Amino acid sequence: MLLSCFIEILKITVQMFLPHMNHMTLEQTLFSQMLPKTVKLFDNMMYELTNQARELSSQNLEIQATLRNILQTMVQVLGALTGCVQHVCATQESILLEHIHSLPSSVIHVVKSTFVHCKNSESVYSGCLHLVSDLLQALFKEAYTLQKQLMELLDMVCMDPLIDEKDDILNMVMVIHSLLDICSVISSMDHAFHANTWKFIIKQTLKHQSVLKNQLKHKDIITSLCEDILLSFHSCLQLAEQMTQLNAQDSADYRLFQKTLKLCRFFANSLLHYTKEFLPFLAESCCSLHQLYLQIYSKFPPSLYAAKISKEQQEEIAGAFLVTLDPLISQLLSFQPFVQGVLDSDLALPNELQFPQCLLLLMVMDKLPSKPEDVQALWCKECQTSGGTSRVSLLKAIFCSFEQCSGELSLPVYLQGIKSKGQAEVAITLYQHVCVHLCTFIASFHSSLFPEMDAALLNAVLSANMITSLLAMDAWCFLARYGSAELCAHHVTMVAHLIKSCPGECYQLTNLSILLRRLFFFMATPQQVEFIQKFPPKEAENLPLWQHISLQALPAELRVPAALEITRAGTMQCRRWLGSSRTVADLACLNTALSALLAVYNSASEAMDIGQQTAVMEVGSQLWAFLSTKLLTGQPYIQETIGLLLPLMGFFIQSLDPQLISQVVTLQNSLLKLEPLDYICLAVLDFVSSLGKFFISEAIQNKILPNLSSIFASLLAHRNWLLEQHTLEAFTQFAEGTNHDEIVPQCLSSEEIKNKVVAFLEKTGFIDETEPARVERVKQEKGIFWETIAKVAEVKWSSLQPFAKRARLECSLEEEYRATCQAAAEALEDLELLLHKSPAPDWLLPRLEGLQGRMEGLRCRLLQSKHAPSP
């Protein structure tokens, strides 16, 4: 009864008295008195409605009537409030919030409460929703009308930036953020209404920007916008994927897809507009903006984690929605907090976001050349802040991100190519994409930032990841071609000094030697002359350099004398070792000499006369006479000498003494039983494949052929897939060239090996893997490889922590040792299982070599601690 009376009074007040009241005193005389009671009444009805809805059923007519009466009353309350808002709009051209400040807050409260109830109606009313659905629809419609009318009223609000009305400012901020809450409620209920509410929020923040900018919770607005963008984008992808599966283009799904895509574009443009106007206040929102970009591109082709959608839908989404991300990134380029977030040295991203991060960095890199020098420096210089956080340079971040994209590189994924005049656009691999954009950036690099570029390229060249090192080398070679002859010569000289300063064999030396070899081809002839004068090949101390240089890079007038000098210096070094005490300590010099001689024969054998060839053969024969299986067993590192001597002697296979060949083959067979390193096996293959065209006399056949068949049988049964491939190629070359056909079946020692050779010759036996299956496999391998490497690295790092003092190990500490070793063993077992399943990625070998070095360091430390005197 009291409820009905209040509703009647409310309706009479709005219809009969409100039109005759002074609008300047509405707040004091009416709104402040009536609206709080109305809100309280509405909340009580909502509470009663929610509680009694649990008992609703088609048989319980009393509860059904009660609930319908409450809903009808609530509709009337909303109608009365709509009348209040309409009256204010109709009687005033501009409105001051202080005259009506109770009205917006009250309206928003009941509207939000109504939308929440409607959204949860299925769970609130369980299976009896149909009994009240007509009134719920009326309630929603009335709330919709009320909010729409309120937004018209608020659009008429006037806020003078010259007058500091703090209460009005806070009230408007409250209204905007309350509408933001409503957006989160209605996002899945009515897309058009949701978009219109956002449109109003953005409009009001821009309209009153000067007075609201310091009070708005910008982070909440940006976060909500990003969430709505992702929500609509995911809906768009789901529809596109569904259409691709059903192969339906002219369906209702396609129209819905277009509407959802339009919604995506609207939200993105709203974010773009808001970011542009309030950028100085968005420091705390940079993480959300960064994640938005990564999340979007992680779900869009060609990401491994993308939805399977047609090419047509990809182009539609890219043309209507993704294009808006480009100007967004442009706006953020000069904003230091965004730079810090993207280049954070402690940034840890999951596997699915590594590829999008790489794309983002490339986009930034493409935009920087058109930006001022200070913006370029912001991205290209490393920085350590006072707070302890640091950021890496853009180039370093690109190489690090690129390294994490092992799955995308091995698949590989393809990206949009660069159009050239007169040619159609062709899709290119991720490696090509990064390389092209990196070289383009280098060509426009500001001269003041050259030190940062040199440091980044050198660090990447020295990376343990082979594909990263190769990318840096490609970029460096472009720089050598693009730059001046003097710059190229400077870089070659710098790399040469770095090689000479390396203390011993390591992957960094290998990478530098490859870079030197490649850069040398780009040197102009005058600079090559200067290099020869600076590092004369006739001096033994320079052989460590010349062993890595291809003499094909030199013109004929320089190549012939350089080959002559290297050969003389190399043979002299070998004779010096043979004439000395032949200590292991001097083996490094011998191996360098052999490597230099091998480089000459690989790149300039035509420059060698008979006398020089004879000298090399004599030295090689003397070295073979020194080698024996017993020596190899006792000194495994002499195997490197074998690895160099075998291909060198292979050049003279037709001129070698048959007895020496017999000795070499016998030694090779014995060496393989010691399970040498892979590069030794490859050297063995290189030598035995050259025997295919060598006629073996009957006098030594019984010594050579059994060993030869044993060598091929052993290597054909090898489980290393790379070595297996080289063995099949070498065996095929030998079988096609040899006159001793009887040896071929002797090499095929089992049915498995026979089938393997037949499959190789017929090019069959390949695994028929579908594209989705291949993508899924690559994703799994990527995750397992990085998890395993991280686990092993973590174990090694924890093992390297210094001890407080050398004391008796407690039981708990001993258990920690056992657990740590067990974890390392399990990680290595996981890695071994993966190697049996599929080929390893390129980066795995150098990473394992690095771990092997750390293990050797642990072993040395353990030995030292054992032999150290007790305290």
Helices and strands as residue ranges (DSSP letters): H 2-12, I 13-17, G 18-20, G 23-25, H 26-26, I 27-31, H 32-52, G 53-55, H 61-91, G 97-99, H 102-119, H 121-125, G 126-131, H 133-155, H 166-186, H 191-207, H 209-212, H 218-246, H 252-278, G 279-281, G 283-285, H 286-298, H 311-320, G 322-324, H 325-332, H 336-342, H 351-367, G 368-370, H 373-380, E 383-384, E 390-391, H 394-404, H 406-410, E 414-415, E 428-429, H 430-443, G 447-449, H 450-461, H 466-482, H 485-501, H 507-520, H 525-534, G 540-542, H 543-546, G 551-553, H 556-578, G 584-586, H 587-603, G 605-607, H 610-626, H 629-634, G 636-638, H 639-650, H 658-672, H 678-690, G 691-693, H 698-716, H 721-737, H 743-747, H 751-762, H 771-799, H 811-837, H 844-867
